[in-house]
Amino acid sequence: MRIRLLLWTAPLVLCVTFAAAAAYAQTGDGPGSLPPVSIPIAVTTLVSLLLGVINMIAQGSILNLVTVPKTWAGPATVMATFFTGVGSFLASAAQPWTGSTAFYALAFGLFGIFGGGLPAFALHTHTTLPRMLRAARMAAKP
């Protein structure tokens, strides 16, 4: 139960922190000042951080401190594939963002899931490999 709480609260805290930082960003006039944080930069950074957390879950542990169940690997891989498409489009999208930017980002995410290697990998894992294993077990029986 604590793991689920950690997995849901950590990204939420990150989102609130980055949203507050983006909302209250001040532009500096000095020579060492940083450029202002815009909403597209904040969203792209959040998607990248979310993708990193999802990839850790898909690999089976979070910072090698907390082990997550192996059953989470499949959904985490699908979510990581989706957010990779969304993040890659948002990182290269022209400014300012409009409704069509959001639509195309979602379309890129869905294309990443259904148009990439994920469907073939899932089909291979769930149909071809079990058949091959069954055939090998039947051949090994005396």
PyMOL commands that set and color helices and strands:
alter all, ss='L'
color gray80, all
select helices_A, chain A and resi 2-23+39-59+70-92+99-114+118-140
alter helices_A, ss='H'
color red, helices_A
select strands_A, chain A and resi 61-62+66-67
alter strands_A, ss='S'
color yellow, strands_A
deselect
rebuild
show_as cartoon
